[in-house]
Amino acid sequence: MKKVNYYFISSPLHLLFSVTTALGHKDDINVAIVDYYLESNRLLFTQALENSSIFETVISFSDAHVKSKLSKRKARLKRLADLVAETPPSRVYTGSDRSVEFQYTMHLANRGKNSAEGHYLDEGTQTYLGHRHMHSFVHNYVDPLLKKLAYGMWWSSPQMIGASKWISTIHATFPELIHPVLRNKKVEPISKAAFKLPEFDEFNKNLLALADIDIEPLKNVDYVIILTGDSFYKDVNEHLDRMVDIFSRKTEKSRIALKAHPRSNYIEHFKQKHPELVHIDNRVGFELLLPQFPESCTYVGDVSSTLFTIRWLSNKQNVMAVKLEQKTPEHFSAPLAKLLSEVDVKQLSYQEL
């Protein structure tokens, strides 16, 4: 009897790992569940998944127009309950076990004689550093109680992402570096093998075509500037101006690419102020674009899961993190600096770039 696998997809990285994981389970029934806060991304991901033969079923929560959070959640949980009743899962993959949809699915999938395994797919820095409030009283006692009252006794508040009772296996890009809290789970490395499969290449090309991305400019890029969320910086515009000034002294502006954060409020402003740059479409996971950049390309960012994934996918290309004076100093604490060093990401000041 074929096993059934669910994949909750709520970010470009989730999409990437869900596709490659599903390709490793070709003989199973694979079900994609798309839940992305950005409607444009949700539509793009859904269309790309539906065009592919990797997943037998694609469910997409098209409820951005519903204003009531309660109505939206009830409808989602009802749809998931119907899915579990019709096609009970054997394994459920997620990039966030704090998702109500994931936990409710696991609750239903493990009632009675049913049994399903929960699998956490690496979501980035939290896998290695933990939650910054993971030792606080509110995080460990108050929040769990409120969540159980709101959702039910099936709710499990993890000390950090991946640590809930619903997760049995951790899939990590750097398994030897995961946070100690996660080491009581079964830990497996995410394989790079699927990235070389023709099915993955076909999916990638289809996604880029749907997004109408011209890959030609990417092939001539010397530097890629990667921005985190706006609130990460004292002034994101000042930071970008400084980065562009530094790298335009090393190469032509037309050979500098910018990957802004999908939720940035300044994306159009960036395009207007720096029209010469190659502006990377944020609807597509940056990781899917990596093969289009030359091996001599240098990636410059700060603290983000993207830097870790770049280093994991490509050992040859240069990856650097800029030391910044942020609003939240803990972002560049000693553990984080150590982690960056362990994955060979250089940490430099503006002056050292």
C-alpha positions as CSV (number, residue, x, y, z in Angstrom):
1,M,0.0,0.0,0.0
2,K,1.3,3.4,-1.0
3,K,2.2,5.9,1.7
4,V,0.7,9.4,1.7
5,N,2.8,12.4,2.4
6,Y,1.6,15.9,3.1
7,Y,3.8,19.0,2.6
8,F,2.9,22.3,4.1
9,I,4.4,25.0,2.0
10,S,4.5,28.6,3.3
11,S,7.8,30.0,2.0
12,P,10.1,29.7,-1.0
13,L,12.4,27.5,1.1
14,H,9.5,25.2,2.1
15,L,8.7,24.9,-1.6
16,L,12.3,24.0,-2.5
17,F,12.6,21.4,0.2
18,S,9.1,20.0,-0.3
19,V,9.7,19.5,-4.1
20,T,13.1,17.8,-3.5
21,T,11.7,15.6,-0.7
22,A,8.7,14.6,-2.7
23,L,11.0,13.6,-5.6
24,G,12.7,11.2,-3.1
25,H,9.2,9.6,-2.6
26,K,8.1,9.1,-6.2
27,D,6.3,5.8,-5.4
28,D,4.2,7.5,-2.7
29,I,1.2,9.8,-2.9
30,N,2.4,13.3,-2.4
31,V,0.0,16.1,-1.4
32,A,1.1,19.8,-1.5
33,I,-0.7,22.3,0.8
34,V,0.1,25.9,0.0
35,D,-0.3,28.5,2.6
36,Y,1.6,31.7,1.8
37,Y,0.9,35.1,3.3
38,L,1.8,36.8,0.0
39,E,-1.0,36.2,-2.5
40,S,1.2,36.7,-5.6
41,N,3.6,34.0,-4.3
42,R,0.7,31.7,-3.4
43,L,-0.7,31.9,-6.9
44,L,2.6,31.3,-8.5
45,F,3.5,28.4,-6.3
46,T,0.1,26.8,-6.8
47,Q,0.3,27.1,-10.6
48,A,3.8,25.7,-10.7
49,L,2.9,22.8,-8.5
50,E,-0.3,22.0,-10.5
51,N,1.6,22.1,-13.7
52,S,4.0,19.5,-12.3
53,S,3.4,15.8,-11.9
54,I,5.4,15.6,-8.6
55,F,2.3,16.1,-6.5
56,E,-0.9,14.1,-7.0
57,T,-2.9,16.7,-5.2
58,V,-2.4,20.5,-4.7
59,I,-4.4,22.3,-2.1
60,S,-4.1,26.1,-1.9
61,F,-5.7,28.3,0.7
62,S,-7.2,31.1,-1.5
63,D,-8.7,33.0,1.4
64,A,-6.8,36.3,1.4
65,H,-10.1,38.1,0.8
66,V,-11.6,36.7,4.0
67,K,-11.2,39.4,6.7
68,S,-12.4,37.4,9.7
69,K,-9.5,35.3,11.1
70,L,-11.9,33.0,12.8
71,S,-13.9,32.3,9.7
72,K,-10.7,31.8,7.7
73,R,-9.3,29.3,10.3
74,K,-12.6,27.4,10.6
75,A,-12.7,27.0,6.8
76,R,-9.1,25.8,6.6
77,L,-9.4,23.3,9.4
78,K,-12.6,21.9,7.9
79,R,-10.8,21.4,4.6
80,L,-7.9,19.7,6.3
81,A,-10.3,17.5,8.2
82,D,-12.0,16.4,5.0
83,L,-8.6,15.7,3.4
84,V,-7.4,13.6,6.4
85,A,-10.7,11.6,6.3
86,E,-10.4,11.0,2.6
87,T,-6.6,10.5,2.3
88,P,-5.0,9.8,5.7
89,P,-1.3,10.8,5.8
90,S,1.6,8.6,6.7
91,R,4.0,11.5,7.0
92,V,3.4,15.2,7.3
93,Y,6.2,17.7,6.4
94,T,6.4,21.3,7.6
95,G,8.8,24.1,8.0
96,S,6.9,25.3,11.1
97,D,5.4,23.0,13.7
98,R,3.9,26.2,15.3
99,S,1.4,26.2,12.5
100,V,-2.1,25.6,13.7
101,E,-3.0,23.9,10.4
102,F,0.0,21.5,10.8
103,Q,-0.8,20.6,14.4
104,Y,-4.5,20.1,13.7
105,T,-3.7,17.8,10.8
106,M,-1.3,15.8,13.1
107,H,-4.0,15.7,15.8
108,L,-6.6,14.2,13.3
109,A,-4.0,11.9,11.6
110,N,-3.1,10.3,14.9
111,R,-6.6,9.6,16.3
112,G,-7.9,6.1,16.7
113,K,-6.0,3.5,14.7
114,N,-4.4,6.2,12.5
115,S,-0.8,7.1,12.8
116,A,1.3,9.7,11.1
117,E,4.9,10.9,11.5
118,G,5.7,14.6,11.7
119,H,8.8,15.8,9.8
120,Y,10.4,19.2,10.2
121,L,12.1,20.7,7.2
122,D,14.9,23.1,8.0
123,E,13.6,26.7,8.0
124,G,16.9,28.4,8.7
125,T,18.7,30.1,11.6
126,Q,16.2,29.1,14.3
127,T,17.0,25.4,13.6
128,Y,20.5,26.2,14.9
129,L,20.1,29.0,17.3
130,G,16.7,28.4,18.8
131,H,14.0,31.0,19.6
132,R,15.3,34.2,21.2
133,H,12.6,34.0,23.9
134,M,12.8,30.2,24.4
135,H,13.8,30.5,28.1
136,S,11.2,33.1,29.1
137,F,8.4,32.4,31.4
138,V,5.8,33.8,29.0
139,H,7.1,31.6,26.1
140,N,7.2,28.4,28.2
141,Y,4.1,28.7,30.4
142,V,1.7,31.6,29.5
143,D,1.6,31.2,25.8
144,P,1.2,27.4,25.8
145,L,-1.8,27.7,28.2
146,L,-3.5,30.4,26.1
147,K,-3.0,28.4,23.0
148,K,-4.5,25.2,24.5
149,L,-7.5,27.3,25.7
150,A,-7.9,28.8,22.2
151,Y,-7.3,25.6,20.0
152,G,-7.7,22.6,22.3
153,M,-5.7,20.2,24.3
154,W,-4.1,18.8,21.2
155,W,-2.0,22.0,20.8
156,S,1.7,21.5,21.6
157,S,3.8,24.6,22.2
158,P,7.4,23.8,21.2
159,Q,10.3,25.4,23.1
160,M,11.7,26.2,19.7
161,I,10.7,25.5,16.1
162,G,10.9,21.7,15.3
163,A,10.7,20.7,19.0
164,S,6.9,20.0,19.4
165,K,5.6,16.6,20.3
166,W,4.3,16.2,16.8
167,I,7.8,16.1,15.2
168,S,9.7,12.9,15.2
169,T,12.3,13.7,12.5
170,I,14.4,16.8,11.8
171,H,15.7,17.3,8.2
172,A,18.6,19.8,8.4
173,T,21.0,21.2,5.9
174,F,23.8,21.2,8.6
175,P,22.7,18.3,10.9
176,E,25.8,18.4,13.0
177,L,25.1,22.1,14.0
178,I,21.4,21.9,15.0
179,H,20.3,23.3,18.4
180,P,20.7,20.8,21.3
181,V,17.0,20.9,22.0
182,L,16.4,19.2,18.7
183,R,18.9,16.5,19.2
184,N,16.5,14.2,21.0
185,K,14.7,13.7,17.6
186,K,15.8,11.6,14.7
187,V,18.0,13.8,12.6
188,E,18.6,13.4,8.8
189,P,20.6,15.5,6.4
190,I,18.7,17.1,3.5
191,S,20.0,15.4,0.4
192,K,21.3,17.5,-2.6
193,A,20.8,14.6,-5.0
194,A,17.3,15.7,-6.0
195,F,18.6,19.0,-7.2
196,K,20.3,17.1,-10.1
197,L,17.2,15.2,-11.2
198,P,15.6,16.2,-14.5
199,E,12.2,16.5,-12.8
200,F,13.6,19.2,-10.5
201,D,15.2,21.0,-13.4
202,E,11.9,20.9,-15.3
203,F,10.0,22.2,-12.2
204,N,12.5,25.0,-11.8
205,K,12.3,26.1,-15.4
206,N,8.5,26.1,-15.4
207,L,8.5,28.2,-12.2
208,L,10.8,30.8,-13.7
209,A,8.8,30.9,-16.9
210,L,5.5,31.4,-15.0
211,A,7.2,34.2,-13.1
212,D,8.4,35.7,-16.4
213,I,11.9,36.0,-15.1
214,D,14.6,36.9,-17.6
215,I,17.6,34.8,-16.4
216,E,20.1,36.3,-18.9
217,P,21.1,39.4,-16.7
218,L,21.8,37.0,-13.8
219,K,24.5,35.2,-15.8
220,N,26.7,38.4,-15.7
221,V,26.3,39.3,-12.1
222,D,29.5,39.8,-9.9
223,Y,27.7,40.7,-6.6
224,V,24.3,39.9,-5.1
225,I,23.1,42.1,-2.3
226,I,20.6,40.3,-0.1
227,L,18.4,42.3,2.3
228,T,16.6,41.0,5.4
229,G,13.3,42.6,6.6
230,D,13.2,46.4,6.9
231,S,13.0,46.4,10.7
232,F,16.3,44.5,10.9
233,Y,18.2,47.7,9.9
234,K,18.4,51.1,11.6
235,D,17.7,52.5,8.1
236,V,17.4,50.0,5.2
237,N,17.8,52.6,2.5
238,E,21.0,54.0,4.0
239,H,22.3,50.4,4.3
240,L,21.5,49.7,0.6
241,D,23.0,53.0,-0.6
242,R,26.2,52.2,1.3
243,M,26.4,48.7,-0.2
244,V,25.8,49.9,-3.7
245,D,28.5,52.5,-3.3
246,I,31.0,49.9,-2.1
247,F,30.4,47.4,-4.8
248,S,30.0,49.9,-7.7
249,R,33.6,50.8,-7.0
250,K,34.5,47.2,-7.8
251,T,32.3,46.6,-10.8
252,E,29.6,48.2,-13.0
253,K,26.2,48.7,-11.4
254,S,24.6,46.6,-14.1
255,R,26.6,43.7,-12.7
256,I,25.2,44.1,-9.2
257,A,22.0,42.3,-8.3
258,L,19.6,43.1,-5.4
259,K,17.4,40.6,-3.6
260,A,15.0,42.6,-1.4
261,H,12.9,41.0,1.3
262,P,9.4,40.0,0.0
263,R,7.7,42.0,2.7
264,S,9.8,45.1,2.2
265,N,7.9,48.4,2.0
266,Y,10.6,49.8,-0.3
267,I,10.8,47.5,-3.2
268,E,9.5,50.0,-5.7
269,H,11.6,52.7,-4.1
270,F,14.7,50.5,-4.5
271,K,13.9,50.1,-8.2
272,Q,13.4,53.8,-8.7
273,K,16.5,54.9,-6.8
274,H,18.8,52.2,-8.3
275,P,17.5,51.4,-11.8
276,E,20.9,50.2,-13.0
277,L,20.8,47.2,-10.6
278,V,19.5,43.8,-11.5
279,H,16.4,43.5,-9.4
280,I,15.6,39.9,-8.5
281,D,11.9,38.9,-8.5
282,N,10.9,38.1,-4.9
283,R,8.1,35.6,-5.8
284,V,10.7,32.9,-6.6
285,G,12.8,31.4,-4.0
286,F,16.3,32.8,-4.4
287,E,17.7,29.3,-3.9
288,L,16.1,28.3,-7.2
289,L,18.0,31.0,-9.0
290,L,21.5,30.0,-7.8
291,P,22.3,27.9,-10.8
292,Q,21.9,30.9,-13.0
293,F,24.7,33.0,-11.4
294,P,28.3,32.5,-12.3
295,E,30.6,30.6,-10.0
296,S,32.7,33.8,-9.5
297,C,29.7,35.6,-8.0
298,T,29.8,36.9,-4.4
299,Y,26.7,36.9,-2.2
300,V,26.6,39.6,0.5
301,G,23.9,39.7,3.1
302,D,23.4,39.7,6.8
303,V,21.7,37.1,9.0
304,S,19.2,35.1,7.0
305,S,18.4,31.5,6.1
306,T,19.3,32.4,2.5
307,L,23.0,32.7,3.4
308,F,22.9,29.3,5.0
309,T,21.2,27.7,2.0
310,I,23.6,29.3,-0.5
311,R,26.5,28.0,1.4
312,W,24.9,24.5,1.6
313,L,24.0,24.4,-2.1
314,S,27.3,25.9,-3.3
315,N,30.7,25.3,-1.7
316,K,32.5,27.3,-4.4
317,Q,30.9,30.7,-4.4
318,N,31.9,33.4,-1.9
319,V,29.3,34.2,0.8
320,M,29.7,37.1,3.2
321,A,27.7,38.6,6.1
322,V,28.0,42.3,7.0
323,K,28.4,43.2,10.6
324,L,25.8,45.8,11.4
325,E,24.7,47.8,14.4
326,Q,21.1,46.6,14.5
327,K,18.1,47.6,16.6
328,T,18.3,44.1,18.0
329,P,21.9,43.3,19.0
330,E,21.2,39.7,19.8
331,H,21.0,39.0,16.0
332,F,24.8,39.2,16.0
333,S,25.5,37.6,19.3
334,A,28.5,35.3,19.9
335,P,26.5,32.0,19.1
336,L,25.5,33.5,15.8
337,A,28.9,34.7,14.9
338,K,30.2,31.2,15.7
339,L,27.6,29.5,13.6
340,L,28.4,31.7,10.6
341,S,32.0,30.9,10.9
342,E,31.3,27.2,11.1
343,V,29.5,27.3,7.7
344,D,32.3,29.4,6.2
345,V,30.4,32.6,5.9
346,K,32.8,35.5,6.3
347,Q,31.8,38.3,8.7
348,L,33.0,41.7,7.6
349,S,32.4,45.4,8.4
350,Y,31.5,47.9,5.7
351,Q,35.2,49.0,5.7
352,E,36.4,45.4,5.1
353,L,34.1,44.7,2.2
